[in-house]
């Protein structure tokens, strides 16, 4: 094992234990590996998305060993148990293996030495596992060849019950299919026949950790043993009478051996390098030195056995691989090798290609069980002529002990004709809809006792797959909830389980399958939306018609079948909400509102014109738009704010729908929003993902790997359902399903759907169709619009959203500070916010896990139901704030450190475009934040003034004491647009009387005499430094005038200019902020046209460091001494000039 320091070892072990708590030892680790999978149909290797670090480990439970590749490309890791049936072969630098499900894989190693070392370790572990299996008692429970030592748990029991149900449903078909493999047509008596090996294989659990139990063992029963159970036939003929189909399936003898040429890893002694070769050995015998299980035999004339040589003639890892065709039995239990081979060279890594994405099987009516019963014709695929090389045949015989045949096999030897992973298995369909009835058959309607309930439960499980699926899904969700709410090992809570189960089994009262006329009307609307989008973008000469076309069916179903709203009143508070997060598809949104009659059809042709409200991306000047979108990745966060408001503040029935593009799924803000929605259980939120595969300049990272989107959404706590995004029937069904968590509808679509020349093709993003092409496409789309007399109208929403008033929100009592008392403005903010909350219950507070620093915790303690913890996700916090403030439903205050708003700047500027009214408080501004430990520059807000001053709709408050802070909070609640309140950490004296009047854009002169020489402008901490400098200079008979701007934007230019004229145009600005964009530049902009004015600016000149507040103020020349020195210098310069 390569050297790993102790700390790194422990960290790696801890990381693995996070995924598997049974891991207790790290055996080896190597970096830079990649996983390839063998495609038997194409006879070539395909690179998977798994690439990262390989760990080999030991476990304290069965299976006792395993390996994993921690994927650095995504959250999907490879995890494989290592047992006696895992088979390896070395093709340096590739380590090939076949797992328990007969999948063939190859691990590529950057370092050949790592490859050889790991290969040796794998062989040693397989030997250990084989020995462990041999020593195990035959009556012990086993899992995939390993002795079972773990206690049973409910998840495994439920999984086993599901498997038993599916086997019972497909029992007869399975047995018939398996028996057809036999080739010897010798009839036998059915009653004397034992189950075949192939049939016995069906008894193996598909899940490596599931125990062999029955439904009765799982739930208990008072029923007698079923004489004809629906599960697989029992092993003993006395237990039951075989069915007729079973008898027909047992009319051939002898039972065939499983068609699997088993390989056993063994290290060669060849000096050319360590390699893995299979031992060819006699039927049932085993070499005691190796875990050997093959039934392939070499002929006695061993000289005819082909030996694969490498470049220097050696055997081993550099030799080209061969693969052997399927063998046949000779009728005596010993296989007879086939005389012909189908050898193939292992293709070079340069020939490996990325896998071609395949559409998932969604809402299919075919059962997984029936799909598994299809036999794979292993060698039916045509082979490339250049890969076929005939070699001498092998004859029956025994391998001489101690002799080894150097035969390196290609991946095809791993395959067997009885197993095939179907497309349905790789892309499982979503869980079936909850049943309208609990089961089939007549059940007693009286109250049940415990015994009767057990019997009924078993009846339902055996006869209704939907019921069993609902139980299983409910348990998984309750377990997930336990995991999220516990720091320790999860415990099963029946309350969680049955609350989820009750929802899962609830009938879909709101869903009525649309009739064919409705479905056709929805298809017609979708095509009209495509036509309108193409016409509008062609008329504008710009736009994104292909992005509109992929979403047309989704928009049709949403607006004309699912959503409830008043089309003549788009902002009615009872309406369902819709956010087009993929804002570049705005033309299809405009087409929808023309379809419902809110817009005129002719207005669509004014898209993107200077005098039209139909801009290139949605903006709230359109009444049907709540928040502006177009900067991708932000719509879902705003939707979260709306959904939170609907569920917890409005307590109304309206729902929130958000349509996202697959390109924006790369934005971290999307996943911040997903985490928020699942944490707060926003079951009134539906996100529709338009997965059309193509981005602007490249395909999206996951393209059409729908199951990966599904896994990611589920990992974030969402109900994720894959659908055909162009099937209006599927969309109708999934959008009406009951939900108890946020729902992600993952719609597979085609970009440019309906435009033949652009469908699923790069190079068409953001390009309108040429005129002749547009006309041709429109004619074709019109031909698909079938006559329908049915006119669809949106459903009317329930009137259960109460009106709110956010006007004239004032403090309930005057301020009550005492002059001279010291208080930090950050604490004054929290106190003022709580005070304001007493006036109006629509005042709410958000914070990013800094509430004990921003003092928003004062509000939380008083109004916990109106406080929203957004955790460390500032981008999402701002988007949620915008959503909560939409349609004037709340007065929103959001707080965090001032410097952390920089990461949410794009959300801030989009909030301005959204015409949003949100209030933000940034604490810990400037270098004066130093706390015990002196945090340093990463925590110092030194860019925030520049950032907010650049936003057109922003008002920037910079209070300097408790009184002005409370006034700022009150004013912000009543000011339109973005408001930013900059607060400080140090405690400073109260300088204003409680009855002082403050207004936006009005500065305060806090110190003056009749003979002032210089005007000094400071704010926050520096205002108090300026006042100290005034007292210091007064002793020198130098008088200065000190101004508090109160709002940096808008700045009170008049007060500054009038007072500066008194001091002969001499102005000094001092600020705890960088020079760029702060108070100094604001003042310079205000007086730039005034003749004879001189402005000297004091600010933080470069990136600061840790230190005490007084030390840092002095270091950067913004303390009282520095102010006094500049005053003296300005006066000295003026005297010299005279």
N, C-alpha and C positions, 0 to 999 in steps of 0.2 A: 504493500500500500504506500502510495506516495505520502511524504511527510505532511502532516497537518498539525498545526499548533493546537494546544489544548483548548484555547478559547474558541478557535474556529470549529474544532470538533464538537464542542458542546453546543455552539450556536446551530450547527447543522443538525445535530441530533434533536435539539429543541424544535427546530423548524419542521422536521419530519414528524415528531410526536404531536405537533399541532394537527396534522392530518390523520395520524394513526397513533393513538396513545399506547398501543401494544408494542411499538418499536422500542427496544431496550439497548441496542448496540449497533454501532456503525462499523461495518466490516471493511468497506472500501469506498472510495470516492474518486471520480475523475471528471474533469470538465471538458467542455467542447465536444459533445456528442450530438448526433442527429439520428432520428428514427425514419426508416424507410419501410414501406409495406409492399409485399409482392402481390401484383394483380395477375391472378392466374388466367383470367380471360384474355388480357392483352399480352401475357407472357413477358411482363416487364415490371421493373420496380417503380414505385411512386413515392416521392418525398412527402412526408406528413408535416404538420405544423409544429411538431414536438421537437424542440432543440434546446439543449441546456446542459445541466450537470447530472451525472449518473451517480446514484447512491445505491450501494448494496448493504443490506441490514439484516439483523436478526430480530425476531419477535418473541414475546413471551407467550403467545397463543398461536394456535394453528391458523394458517400456515406459518411455520417457524422461521421462514426466510422469505425475502422478497427483494425486488429492486425497483427503483423509481427514477424517472428522468424529470427533474424539476424544470419546467418549461419557462424559459425567459421570454418567449414570444407571446404567451397568453397565459390564462389561468388554468388551462387544461394540461394536466400532467399525465405521464404514463406511470401506471402502477401495475406491477406483475408479481404474483406470488411465485416462489420457487419451490417446486415439489418434484417428486420422482418422475413425473410425466413431462416435465419441461425439457425440451431437447434443443441442443445447441450444435453449431458447427462454426468453425473459424475460417474466414476468408479475409485474412489480414489486408486492410484495416477494418474489416467488417465482421461483426459477430452476428450470425444468423440464429434465429430460434423460432420454434413453434410453441405456442402456448396451449392452454387447456381447451380453448375454443377452436383450436386448429388454425388460428391466424398465423400467417408467416411474416416475420419481420426481420429487419436487419438494422443493427446499431452501428453507425459509422463513428470511428474514433479519430480525433485529430492526431493523437499520438499512438503509433503502433505498439509501443511497449505497454501502454495502458490497455490496449485491446487484448494483447496476449495475457497480461496479468489477470484481467477480469475474466477471460475465458477459463483460465486455470481455476480461479475461484468458483466460477459457476459449476464446473464439473465436480469439484469437491463437495459443494453444497448438495448437488443432485445425488451424489453417492450417500451422503448423510441421510437425506430424505428417503432414499430407497431402503437403507438399513432400518431407519425408523419405521417404515411401513411394514417391513418383514417382521420386526420384533413386536409389532402391535398385536393385541389379541384380536382374533377374527370377529368376535362379537362386539367389539368397540365401534362406536360411531366414527365414520370417516368422512373427511371432506377433501375431495380432489386428491386422494392418495395420502393425505396426512391424517394422523390420529387427531380426533376431535377432543379438545380439552376445555373449550370455553363453555360457559353456561348459556342456555338458550335465552333469547330475549324476544320480545313481542314482534319486533320488526322482522326477524327471521321467520317466525311462525306465520305471520301474515304473508310474507313472500312465498313461503312454501305452500300455503293454502291457495294462493293465486296460481302457482305452477300446477298444483294438483288439479285445479279446476280446468285449466287449459288442456292438460293431458287427457282428462276424462272426456272433454268435448271432442277431441280429435283422435281418440284411442283406436277406433277401428281403422281409420285411414292410415294412421301411423304404422300399425302392425302390418297391414296389407302392403304398404310401401316398402317396409323393411324386409319382409319375407320375399318380395320379388327379386331381391338381390341374389338369392340362392340360385345355383346353377344345376344341381343334381336332381333330376326329376324322379326321385324314389319316394313314392307315397308311404306314409306311416300312419299309425293310428293316433288320432288326436288325443285320446284320453291318456296315452302313455307318453306324450311328448312334453318335454320341459321347454320353458321359454328359451328362445334363441339368444345368442350373445348380442345380436343387434337389437333385439327387443329389450334385453336387459340394459343396454346402453340408454334406452329411453328413460330408465328409472333413475339415472344419474341426475342430480339437480343441476339446473343451468347456472345457478348462483353458487359460487365456490364456498360460500359460508353458510348455506342453508342445510338444516338437518332433515333426515328422512322421517317425517311425521305425517299423520293424517289429519283431516279436518276435525274428526272426533277428538283426537288427542289435543288439538288446539283449543277447542271450545267446550269439550265435554258433551256428553249426550246420555239421555235415558233410553234412546232408541236401541233396539237389538241390532246386531251386525247385519248390514244390508247383504242379502244373499246375492245380489247382482249389482255391485257398486259401479258407479260411472267412471271410477278411476281405472288405471291399468289392471289387467288380470293379476290375481295373486299368484304367487309362485307355486302354491300347492293346489292340485286339482280338486282336492276335497273341499276347498273353501267355497267354490262356486262352480256353476256349469258354464263353460266357455260359450260365448255367443257364436252364431252361425258364421259370421264373418271371421271370427277368430279361428274357428276350425278350418275354414278355407285357407287362412293364412298359414296353417301349420301342416300343409300337405306335402312338404318336401323335406328330405333329410339327406345327409346330416346337416345340422345347423352350420351356416357359413361362419368363418372367422371374420372379425371386423376388418374392413378394408383399410387398414392403416399400417403402412410399413414403418414400424417404430424404430427410431434411431436412438442409440445410446452414446452420449458423449464419451470420448476417451482421448487422453493426451498421447500423441505419438512420440516415439523416442527419436524421431528423425532429427538430426543436428541442424537441419535447415531452419528450424524455429518451431516453437510450440504450435500445434494445430489440433483441431478436433476432428476425429474421423469416426465413422460408425463401425462397430464390430459386426461382422456377418456371422451369425451363429445358428446352431441347430434349434429346431422348434421350441421345445420348452426348457431347454437347458440354460444355465446361467454360469458365467464365469464368476467365481466368488470374489474376484478382485474388482468387479465392475457391476454397476446397476444396469444389467443388460436385459432388454426385452424384445429384441427384434425376432421376426420369424422369417427373415430372408436368409438364404443359405448359399454359400459358394459351392461350386462343383469340386469334385475331388481333384480334377486337374487344375490346380490353382494357378498354373502358369498362364491360363487364358483369362484370368481376371485382369481387367484393365487397370493400370496404375497411372494416375494423372500426374504428370511431371510439370514442374515450373520452369522458369527460364534457364536454370542451371541443372536441370534434370532431377531435382529433388522432389520428394512428395511433400505435401503439407499445404500451408496457407496460400501459396502462390499458384497452386494447381487449379486448372479450370474445373468447375463443378459439373457433375452429371446428375441426371435424375432417372429414377427407375419407374417403369410403368406398374400399374396395379397388378398384384399377383392373384392367383387363383388357388383354391384348396384342392388337394388330391383325393379328398374323400376319407382320409384317415386322420384328420385333425392336424396334419402337417402340411404347410403350404408348399406349393410347387412353384418355383420361380418361373416367370414368363421369359421366353427365349429372346424377345426383342426389347430393345431399349429406345428411349426417346431422349438422347442426351442433348444438353444445351449449355453453352458457355454462359457464365455469369456476366451480365453486361457491366460495363465499366461505370464508375460514378458519373462520368460526363454524360452518360445516356439517361441518367435519372431525370424524371420530369415531375413537375407539380401535378397533383391530382386534379382531374377535371370535375368541377362541382356538379352534383346531380340534384335534381329537384326532389324535395322530400315527399314522402308518401303522407298525404294529409287527408283526414276524414275518409280513409279508405274503408270499404266494407269487407275487405279480405282479412281474415284472421291471421295473426302472427303464426299460430300453430300450423295452419295449412301451408303457409309459406315455408316453414322450416322443413316440411315433409318432402319438398322437391329435391330430387337427387341431382347432384352436380356431375356432369360428365367431365371428369378431371382432365382427360387428355383429348377431348373433342376439339379443342381450339386449334386452328391451323398454326403451324410453326413456321417461322421464317426459314427459307431454304438454307441460308448461310449458317443457321444454328444447328442443323441436323447432321450428326456425324455417326454413322453406323460403327458399332464396336462388337467384338466377339460376344457370343451368348454365354450364359452361365449354366452349368449343369448342377443337378442336385448333388449334394455331398455335405460333409461336415467340415467345419473349420478346425484345423489342427490346433490344439491348445497352445497358446503362446504365440501363434502366428496371427498377423493382422493384415487385412487387405486395405491398402491405402486408396479409399474411394471417397472422394469429397462430393457430396450430393448437392444439387441445386435445390432451390425452394420448392420446386414442383413435387419432390418426393414427399413433402410434408402433407400433401393434399390427400383427401379420401373422398370417395364418391358418395358417402352417406351424409355429408355435411356441406351446407352451402349457406353463407351469410347473405341473406337477401337484402334487397334495397329497403324493404319494409323494416327489417331489423336495424339497419344502419340509421334510418330516419323514422323512428316510431311516430305514429300518429298521435295527436293529443288525446288525453283521456276522454272516454265517452261522456256525453252529457248525462247529468244526473237523471235517473229514471223517474218516470211519472208514477210508477207503482213500485212497491218494494220487492216484488218477485213474481214468478209465474206460479200458476197452480192455485188451488183454493186453500186458503188458510183460515183457521178459526178466528172469529171476530171477537170472542170473549176475552176478558182479561187473562193474562197468562201467569202461571207461577214460574219459579225459577227453572224447573225441569222443562216445562213447555217452551219457555223462551229459548232454552238451549236447542231444543229440537227445531224450532222455527228458524233460528239463526243458521243452523246447519243446512236446513232446506233451502234457504235463500242463497247461501254461499254456493251450494252445489248446482243451483238452477238459474242463477242470475249473475252473469259476469259483472254487470254494472254495479250491483250491490256490493260485491266484493271489491271492485275497483274503488268505490266510494269509501269503504272502510279503510282500505290501504292508503288512499290519498289523505284521508282525514288524519290517520295516525302520523303520516310523514309530516303533515303541516303542524300538528300539535307538537311533535318532536322538535321541529324546527323552531317553534316558539319557545320551547323549553331551553333549547340551546342558546337562543338569543337573550334569554332572561336569567341565565344562571352562569356563575363563574366556575362552577364545579361540574361534575359528571351529570349529564341530563337525567332527569327523573320523569317518568311518564305521569302526566296529570290527566285524570279522566275528565275533569271539567273542560280542559282545552280540547280534548279529543272529541267529546260529544257536542261541544259548541260548533266545532268545524264540521263534524259529521252531519249535524242537523241542517247545515247549509248545503253540504254536498248532496244530501238526499232530497232536498226541497224540490218540488215540481217546478218546472219552468213556466210559471203562470203567465209571464209577460211575453213568452215567445210562442207565436203561432206561425207555422211554416207558411211563407208567402205563397200565394197561388201563382200559376204560370203567367198570368197577365201582369201581376205585380213584378215578378222577376224580369219579364221582358221590358216593362216600363223602366225599370232601373237600368237595364242594359242600354236602352234607348237614351236615357238621360246621360249615362256615361259617355256615349259616343257624341252626343250634342256638346258635352263639356269639352271633349277633345276638339271638336270642330271650332267652337268658340275660342279656345286657347290658341289654336293655329291661326285663325283669322286675326285675333288681336295682336299676336306677336309679329305676324307678317306685316300688318298695317303699321306697327311701331318700328319695324326694322330691327328689333332687338327683343330679347327675352328668352325664355326657357321652355319651349313647347314640349320637348321630350320629357322633361321632369313633370310637366302637367299631365301628360298622357299616361304615365305610369300610375298616377294617383287618381285617375278619373273614376274608376269603379268604386274605389274607397270613398271618394267624396259623394258619389251618387247615393250609396247606401247610408252614409252618415246623415246627410242632410234631408233625404227623402224617405228614410225608413226608420232610423234609429233615434236621432236627436229630436227633442221636444223644444220648440221655440215659436215665437210669433214673428213671421217674416216681415211684417210691417213695423215691428218695433224691435230692432236687433239688440238693443241694450236693456230690454226688459229684465229686471232682476230675477225673474222666475225662469228665464231661458236657460237651456243647457249652454255651456261655454265651448268654444272651439278656438284652438290656437294652431295656426299653420307655422310650425317651427321651421320647416323647409320653405322659408319665405320666398325663394326665387320662383316657386310654383304659384305665385300670386294670381296669374291669369285664370287658373282653374277655380280659384276662390271667387274671383269676380264673376266668372261664368255661372257659378252656383247661384249667386245673388241675383243674377239676371234671370236665371231659370225660375226662381221663386217669385220674380216680379218686382223685387226691390230696386233693381237697376234696369235701365233700358238696354235692349240689345245693342242699339247704336252706340251707346256710351262705351262699350267694350273696345270699339275701334279707336277710342281716344287714349288708349293705354300709353302711359309714359309721356304724355304731352304736358306742357307747362301749365296749361289751364284746366287740367283734369285732376280729379281726386284719386284716380286709379294710377298710383305710382308703381314703380318697378317692383317694390316689395311692400307688404302690408304696413300701413301706418294708421293710427287712431283717428285721423281726420275722416276716415271711412267709419261710419257708425257701426259697422259689423266687425270691426277690428278692435280688440281690447288692448293688445300690446304689439308694438312694432317688432318684426322679426326680419331676418335676413343675415344677421351675424349669427352663424349657425351654432347650435348647441344650447340656446338659451330659452327656447319655447317651453320645454318641459319643466324648468324651474318655475317659470311664471304660472304654468298650469298647476303645479304643486301648491302655490300660494292661493290660487282660486279654489282648488279642491279642499284645502285646509279650511279656508273661510266658509265654504259651503257646508262642510261636515261639523265643524266645531264652533263657528261663530254664528252663521246664519241658521244652522241646523235645518237646512232645506233639502229638497229632493233633487235639485238640479245636479247634473253630472258635467264633468269636464273632459273634453276630448282633445288630444294633441297629436298632430300628424308630423312625424319626423322622417327625415331622409336617412339612408344608411351611411352617407358620408359623414354626417355630424355625429354619428355614434362613436367616432374617434375622439370627440371632445370630452375632457374630464368632467365638465360641468353637467353633462347628461347623466353620468353615473353618480355625481353628487345628488342630483335630483332624484334618481332612482332609489338611492339609499334613504333619502328623506321621506319619500312616499311610502316605502315599506315600513320604515320605523314608526310612522304615524298612522299606518293602516288606512291609507286613503283609498278605500274601496269604491269611491265615486270618481276615480281617475282612470281613464283609459288612454294608453299611448298606442298609436298605430305606427308601426315601423314600415316605411315604404322601402323594401329591400329590392332595388332595381339593379343592383350589382355594379353600376358604373358611377364613378365620380366625375370630377371636372377634367382632369388630365390623365387619370389612371383608374383602373378598377378599384373598388373599395377593398380594404384589407381582407375581409371575410367573404367577399363576393356573394355567392348563393349558398354558403354553408349555413343553412337555416338553423340546424341543430346547435351550432355554436352560439348564435344569437340567443336561442332559447335557453341554453345552459347559463349564459351570462345573466340574462334577465332573472332567471330562477334563482341564481346565486345571490342576487340583490333582493330577493324576497317578493318577486312579482309572479303572478300567474301568467305564464307565457304560452301562447298558443300559435302554432304555425298554420297559416292558411294560404290558399291561392288568392292572391290579391286581385285577380281578374275574375273571380267567381263571385257574383253577387249573392248567390245562394249561401255559400260558405260564410261570406261576410255578414249576411243577415243573421245567421245562426249564432256566430261567435259573438257578435255585438250585443246579442240579447241574453247571453248566458248570465246566470246569477253569479255574483262575485263577492268575496269576503276579503279581498286584498287588491291592491292595484293590479291592473291587467295590461299586459303588453301583447298586442296582436301583431305577430310577425308575418307580414304579408309579402310573399314572394311575387315580385312584379317584373315587368320588362320595360326598361327605359325606352321611350319612344313607341309604346304600344299603339298600334294602329297606323304607324308610319313605316311602311315596309322597308324603305331605304335606310331608316335610322334605328329600327328595332334592335336593341342589344348591341349597338355599334358605338365604338369610340369616335370622338371628333364632332359630336353633335350637341354637346352641352353648351347651353347659352347661345344657340344659333337658331334664328328663325328659318323657316323653310323658304326656298326660292318661290317666286310667285307661281310658276308653272307646276312645280311639285306640290305646293299647297293646294292648288285647285284640283289636282289629280287625287291627292289624299282625301280631300273633303268629299269628293264624289264617291270614293270607295267607302268612306265611313257612313255616308248617307245611305248607301245601299244596304248597310247592316242595320239600319233603323227600320224595324218592322212596325207595321201599323198596329196600334194599340189604342183602344178606346178608354183605357184607364188613365186617369189623371191623378198623380200622387201629390199629396200635400203633407207638410210636416205636422206631427201631432202637437196638440196644444199642451203647454206645460201646466203643472199643478200650481195653483196660486198659494204657495206656502212660504214665500220669502218676504219677511217683514221689511217695511221701509225703514231707512235710517237717516239721521240728520247729522252732518259733520260741520255745520256752520257755527261760527262764533263760539268756539270752545275756549273758555276762559278759566283761569285759576279760581278755585272756590274761595280762597282767602288770600290776603296780601302776603308778601314776603315777610319773614320774621327774623331776619339776621340782625346782629348787633355790630355796629362799626368797630373795626379793630379785631373782631374775632377771625380766626383763621380756618379756612375750609378749602379743600381742593375742588376745583371746578368739576372734576369728574364725579365727585360725590354729590355735589350740588345738582348735577344732571340727574342722577338716580333719584334723588329726593324730589326734584321738580316733576319728573315723569310720573312717579307714584301719586303725587298730588294732583296732577292733571287727570290721571286715571279715575279719580273719584267723580269727576264731572260727567264723563261720557264713557259708557261701557264699550264703545267702539275704538277707544285708544288701546292699541296693542303694542307689545315690545318684542323684538327679536334680538338675539345675540349669538355670537359665534364662539361659545364656550369661554367667554372672558367676563361673564357677568359679575364676578367678584372683583374685577379690576375696573370695569366701566361703571360699576354700581347699578347696573340694571337689575341686579338681584333684589334691590329694594322694591322695585315694581313687582318682580316675580313673587316675592314673599307675600305681597298684599293681594295680587291678582294672579294666582298661578294658572288659571284657565285662560288668561289672556296673554300669557308669555309663551313664546315659541323658541325653543332651543334649536338652533341650526347647526351647532357643533362647528368643527373647524373646516368650514366649507363656505368661505366668504363669497365666492361667485354665486353659489346657489342661494345664499342668504339674501343677496340683493335681488335676485330674480324672484324669490319667494315674496319679498317685500313688495315688489312691483305687482305680483299677482294678488296679494292680499289687498292692495290699495285700488285694484281695478274696479271700475264701475262705482267708485266712491263708497265702498263698503266699510272701510276702516281708516283710521288715522294711524299710520305705521311709523314706528321708531325702530331703527336697527343700529346696533352698536358693536364695535370691536376696536382694537388698536387702530389708530389713524393710518399707520403704515400698511396695515393689512388690506385696506381698501384698494391699494394699488393693484393687487392681483385681480380685483373685480372691476377694473376700470372699463372694460368693454361693456360689462353689464350696466355700469353707471351711465355711459354715454347712450346706450340703447334705452335706458329708462327715460332719458331726456327726450329721445325721439318718440318714445311712447307717451309723452306728455304726462308722465306719472307724477303723483304727489307723494313722495316718500321722504322721510326725515332720517338722517344718518348722523351718528355721533362717533367721532374718532378721538379716543383718549390717548394718553402717553405720547403727546406730540413733542418734537424737538429733543435737544440733548439734555434737557432738564429732567428727563424721566427717571434718572438713575435711582435704583432701589437697592436695598441690601443685596449686594452681589453685583451691582452695576452691570446691567444687562448688555449694554453695548449697542452698536449702530443698527443691528438687525431689528430691534424693537422700536427704534426712534422714527417717528413720523416727521420727515423733513421734505417731503415732496407733495404732501396732501393739499396745501393751499394752491399750488400750481395746477394740480390735477383738477380740483373742483372749480377753480376760476376759469378753466378752459371750457367748462360745460355751459352752454348758452342759457339754460333754464335754471342754473344753480344759484342759490343764495348761500353765502358763506358767513356764518356767525363765528366770532372769536371772542367769547366773553372772558372777563378778567377777574371776576369774583363771583360769590354765590348769588348775589342779587341779579347781576346781569345774566348769569347762566339760567336762572329761573325764568327771566323775561325772554331769553332766547328760545327756551323750550316752548313757551306759550305762543310766541310769534311764529315759530316753525310749524306748529299745529294748524295755523290759519293761513299759511303762505303757500301759494301754488308753486308747483315745480319741485325740484330737488332742493333740500335744505341740508347743509352740513354744519354741524356744531363741533368746533375744535376745543377739546378740553385738555387740561394739564394735570399732571400727577402731584406736583408740589402743593402744599397748603399755603395759601396767601391770604392776606388780610382783606376783610370786607371794606370796600372804599366807597360804596354808594348807599344812600339812604333807601329805606324800603319803599318809599313813595316815588322814587326816581322813575321818570317816564322814558321808556326805550321804544324806538321804532326802527324798522328796517331802513338802512341807508342813512341813519343819523348818527354822527359821531358825538363823543362827549369830550369837552375840555375839562380835564380833571385837576389841572394845576396851572395857575397863571398869576402874574402881577401886572402892574401898570408899566413896567419897564423890562419887558422880556426881550432877550437878544436872539434866541434860537428856539425854533419849534421842534420838539422831539415827539415822534409818533411811535408808540409801542403797543403791543397787545399781549394779553396773557401774562406769562412770566416776565417778559421784557417791559411791560408797562410798569410793573412794580420795581424793576431795576431803574427805569427812567425816573420814577418818583424818588427813589433813594438818591439818584444822581442830582436831582433838583435840590434836595435838602443839603447835599454835600457842597454843591456849587453856591448855594445861598450863603454859606459861610464865607465864601470868597467874593461875595457881592456880585455874583453872576446869576442872573435870573433866566430861567428857561420856561417855556410853555409846553405842557405835556398833554397830548391828545390820545384818547382811546377811540379807535375807529368803530368798534363794536361789530360792524359788518365789513369784512374786507371786500365783499362783493354783494350788493353795490357799495361802492366807496363814497363817503360823503365828501365829494370834491369841493363843494362850496365852503364847508367849515374849514377844511385844510387850507384852501387858498386864502380865505379871509384872515385866518390867524397867522399864516406865513407872511402875509403882507405886513402885519404888525411887527414881525421879527426880521423885516427887510429881506424876505425871500430865503432866509437860511432855514433849511429843513434837514433833520436827521431821522432816518428810519432805523429801527432796531427790531430784529425778529429772530425767533428761535426756529429757523427754517433755512433752507438753502437760498442762495442769492436769486436763483432762477425761479421766476414765477410767483414770488411771494409778495409780502406787504410792500417792500421797497419798490418793486416794479409796478405795483398797482398805483402807488403814490406818484411815481415818475410819469406814468401814463396820464394821471389826473392834472399835473401841472406843466406838462410838456409845452403848452402854448403860452405859458406865463413868462413875460420877459423879466430878467434879473433874478430868477429863482435858481437856487443851488441846492441840490439834494445829495446828501452823503449817506450811503447805505451801510449798515452793519448787519451781518448775517453769518451763517455757518459756511465757511469757505470750502471745506473739503470733507471727505468721509470721516466721521468722528471715531471715537474709541470709547472703551469703558472708562468710567471715572465718576467721581462725585459731582452732583449738579453744580456746585460752586466752582469746582475745578474746570469743568467743561465750559461753563459760561465765560470764565476768565480766559481759557485757552482759545476760544473763538472770538473773543473781543466783543461780547454782547452783554457784559455785566455793567454795573453802575460805574466802575472805574473807567472802563473803556468809553462809556458814553460821556463822562465828564472830560476825559482827555480829548475827545473829538470836538466837544463844545469849545474847549480852550483853543484848540488848533484853528477852528473856523473863525473865532474872534480874532486871534492873532494874525491870521491871513488877511482879514478885513482891515485891521489896523495898518498893516504893512502896505496894503494896497492904497490906502489913503495917503 
